[in-house]
Amino acid sequence: MPRPGESWIFDHADGSPWPRQPGPIVTVRDVRDGWVRYDMDGSRTWVDQRTTLKTFRELYRPNNPI
């Protein structure tokens, strides 16, 4: 479950034959009533994005650097 302040990374498995490349990193702003608000780090144009919790979890994974 995403929590405010956490960093998540775009990592959608699309079924293509090519290896996945991790996408943009986002920061969770708020989680409420089955929705997630987030900002794309380093982008002034992608601030205050929002989607359902289900969709967010399908598109992103926690950004836990190794």
Z-matrix of the N, CA and C atoms (Angstrom, degrees):
N
C 1 1.451
C 2 1.529 1 109.03
N 3 1.325 2 117.87 1 122.70
C 4 1.457 3 119.68 2 178.42
C 5 1.527 4 111.53 3 -65.62
N 6 1.344 5 115.39 4 145.93
C 7 1.461 6 121.47 5 177.98
C 8 1.522 7 109.47 6 -127.23
N 9 1.322 8 117.94 7 148.68
C 10 1.459 9 120.62 8 179.28
C 11 1.521 10 111.74 9 -52.18
N 12 1.337 11 114.90 10 136.07
C 13 1.451 12 121.89 11 179.28
C 14 1.517 13 113.82 12 92.25
N 15 1.333 14 117.62 13 -15.45
C 16 1.459 15 120.13 14 179.94
C 17 1.522 16 111.31 15 -73.45
N 18 1.319 17 113.98 16 153.79
C 19 1.456 18 122.56 17 177.84
C 20 1.530 19 108.14 18 -104.46
N 21 1.338 20 117.09 19 128.11
C 22 1.462 21 123.11 20 177.82
C 23 1.517 22 108.25 21 -125.26
N 24 1.331 23 116.69 22 154.16
C 25 1.464 24 121.16 23 -177.15
C 26 1.532 25 110.06 24 -123.82
N 27 1.334 26 115.88 25 138.83
C 28 1.461 27 121.52 26 178.84
C 29 1.523 28 108.34 27 -65.30
N 30 1.326 29 116.71 28 125.33
C 31 1.460 30 121.37 29 -177.24
C 32 1.515 31 109.46 30 -154.89
N 33 1.324 32 116.05 31 64.02
C 34 1.465 33 122.33 32 -175.85
C 35 1.525 34 110.68 33 -86.21
N 36 1.315 35 117.52 34 125.55
C 37 1.464 36 122.40 35 175.88
C 38 1.519 37 108.08 36 -82.77
N 39 1.337 38 116.14 37 105.78
C 40 1.462 39 119.25 38 -175.18
C 41 1.522 40 114.10 39 -97.52
N 42 1.332 41 117.72 40 -1.15
C 43 1.453 42 120.50 41 177.58
C 44 1.526 43 114.40 42 84.12
N 45 1.328 44 118.35 43 3.98
C 46 1.463 45 120.72 44 -179.30
C 47 1.534 46 109.99 45 -73.01
N 48 1.346 47 117.22 46 159.87
C 49 1.462 48 120.11 47 -179.02
C 50 1.523 49 114.10 48 -78.42
N 51 1.327 50 118.62 49 -4.09
C 52 1.462 51 121.79 50 -178.90
C 53 1.517 52 110.84 51 -95.75
N 54 1.330 53 116.97 52 151.60
C 55 1.472 54 119.46 53 178.31
C 56 1.527 55 110.68 54 -62.10
N 57 1.308 56 114.66 55 146.84
C 58 1.463 57 119.61 56 178.01
C 59 1.509 58 109.79 57 -76.68
N 60 1.307 59 115.05 58 143.97
C 61 1.451 60 121.15 59 172.38
C 62 1.515 61 106.86 60 -116.08
N 63 1.324 62 117.25 61 125.84
C 64 1.461 63 118.50 62 -179.76
C 65 1.523 64 111.30 63 -56.89
N 66 1.294 65 115.18 64 140.95
C 67 1.458 66 121.48 65 -178.00
C 68 1.508 67 112.35 66 -97.08
N 69 1.332 68 115.48 67 -154.85
C 70 1.462 69 120.24 68 -176.24
C 71 1.526 70 113.16 69 -63.50
N 72 1.312 71 114.13 70 152.83
C 73 1.465 72 121.85 71 176.14
C 74 1.521 73 107.69 72 -95.98
N 75 1.334 74 115.91 73 138.20
C 76 1.454 75 120.81 74 178.50
C 77 1.523 76 109.30 75 -122.94
N 78 1.327 77 115.53 76 156.88
C 79 1.458 78 121.68 77 175.85
C 80 1.521 79 108.27 78 -114.88
N 81 1.323 80 115.95 79 126.64
C 82 1.460 81 121.65 80 -179.79
C 83 1.521 82 109.18 81 -71.39
N 84 1.327 83 116.47 82 129.81
C 85 1.467 84 121.36 83 177.93
C 86 1.525 85 111.61 84 -96.38
N 87 1.346 86 115.69 85 -41.75
C 88 1.463 87 119.67 86 -174.62
C 89 1.520 88 108.87 87 -161.87
N 90 1.324 89 116.23 88 149.90
C 91 1.463 90 122.78 89 174.91
C 92 1.515 91 106.51 90 -131.80
N 93 1.349 92 115.79 91 123.15
C 94 1.458 93 118.55 92 -176.58
C 95 1.532 94 110.69 93 -158.80
N 96 1.313 95 115.84 94 136.58
C 97 1.465 96 122.67 95 173.62
C 98 1.522 97 113.09 96 51.20
N 99 1.352 98 116.75 97 39.58
C 100 1.455 99 120.58 98 177.14
C 101 1.522 100 114.70 99 81.32
N 102 1.327 101 117.14 100 12.88
C 103 1.464 102 122.68 101 179.81
C 104 1.517 103 110.42 102 -124.04
N 105 1.352 104 115.50 103 154.70
C 106 1.463 105 122.31 104 177.52
C 107 1.520 106 108.25 105 -126.11
N 108 1.335 107 116.38 106 131.30
C 109 1.474 108 122.09 107 171.10
C 110 1.512 109 106.74 108 -105.16
N 111 1.341 110 116.90 109 137.24
C 112 1.461 111 120.15 110 -177.88
C 113 1.520 112 110.74 111 -151.76
N 114 1.331 113 115.14 112 159.63
C 115 1.467 114 123.14 113 176.08
C 116 1.516 115 108.23 114 -117.12
N 117 1.329 116 116.21 115 141.63
C 118 1.458 117 120.59 116 172.31
C 119 1.522 118 106.84 117 -82.52
N 120 1.323 119 116.61 118 118.85
C 121 1.458 120 122.30 119 -176.89
C 122 1.521 121 111.40 120 -57.60
N 123 1.309 122 114.93 121 134.96
C 124 1.455 123 120.56 122 175.46
C 125 1.515 124 114.93 123 77.51
N 126 1.316 125 117.56 124 5.98
C 127 1.460 126 119.78 125 -178.56
C 128 1.516 127 109.68 126 -118.85
N 129 1.307 128 115.46 127 127.33
C 130 1.466 129 119.05 128 177.16
C 131 1.521 130 111.51 129 -86.22
N 132 1.337 131 116.66 130 -16.39
C 133 1.462 132 119.85 131 -178.23
C 134 1.517 133 112.78 132 -91.08
N 135 1.324 134 117.99 133 -18.91
C 136 1.463 135 120.91 134 -178.45
C 137 1.524 136 110.53 135 -112.64
N 138 1.301 137 115.89 136 58.04
C 139 1.459 138 122.00 137 -179.82
C 140 1.532 139 108.35 138 -103.27
N 141 1.319 140 115.88 139 143.06
C 142 1.463 141 123.10 140 177.02
C 143 1.525 142 112.39 141 61.10
N 144 1.321 143 115.71 142 51.58
C 145 1.460 144 121.12 143 172.48
C 146 1.516 145 108.17 144 -79.58
N 147 1.310 146 116.76 145 158.00
C 148 1.464 147 120.40 146 177.85
C 149 1.513 148 110.76 147 -151.07
N 150 1.330 149 115.15 148 146.27
C 151 1.451 150 122.18 149 178.31
C 152 1.522 151 108.08 150 -157.97
N 153 1.324 152 116.05 151 169.83
C 154 1.458 153 118.69 152 178.21
C 155 1.517 154 109.39 153 -69.73
N 156 1.310 155 115.76 154 153.71
C 157 1.455 156 121.51 155 178.59
C 158 1.529 157 110.31 156 -57.33
N 159 1.316 158 117.10 157 -41.76
C 160 1.467 159 121.78 158 -179.89
C 161 1.527 160 110.93 159 -59.48
N 162 1.316 161 117.38 160 -48.86
C 163 1.464 162 121.17 161 -179.69
C 164 1.526 163 110.67 162 -65.49
N 165 1.312 164 116.91 163 -42.26
C 166 1.468 165 120.98 164 179.18
C 167 1.522 166 110.49 165 -57.19
N 168 1.324 167 117.09 166 -45.89
C 169 1.471 168 121.36 167 -178.46
C 170 1.517 169 111.60 168 -69.03
N 171 1.339 170 118.34 169 -25.54
C 172 1.466 171 121.26 170 176.57
C 173 1.525 172 111.23 171 -75.26
N 174 1.328 173 117.35 172 -29.97
C 175 1.462 174 122.03 173 -174.45
C 176 1.524 175 114.12 174 -96.66
N 177 1.322 176 117.46 175 -27.84
C 178 1.463 177 120.85 176 -172.73
C 179 1.522 178 110.89 177 -123.84
N 180 1.329 179 114.97 178 157.30
C 181 1.465 180 122.15 179 172.40
C 182 1.523 181 106.93 180 -132.81
N 183 1.344 182 117.32 181 157.22
C 184 1.463 183 119.18 182 178.47
C 185 1.524 184 110.28 183 -57.02
N 186 1.311 185 117.28 184 140.04
C 187 1.454 186 122.70 185 179.99
C 188 1.521 187 108.36 186 -90.43
N 189 1.310 188 115.24 187 87.10
C 190 1.469 189 121.80 188 -178.89
C 191 1.521 190 108.39 189 -108.97
N 192 1.329 191 117.68 190 90.62
C 193 1.469 192 119.22 191 179.42
C 194 1.520 193 111.76 192 -58.58
N 195 1.302 194 115.86 193 143.38
C 196 1.475 195 121.67 194 -178.92
C 197 1.509 196 109.53 195 -83.42
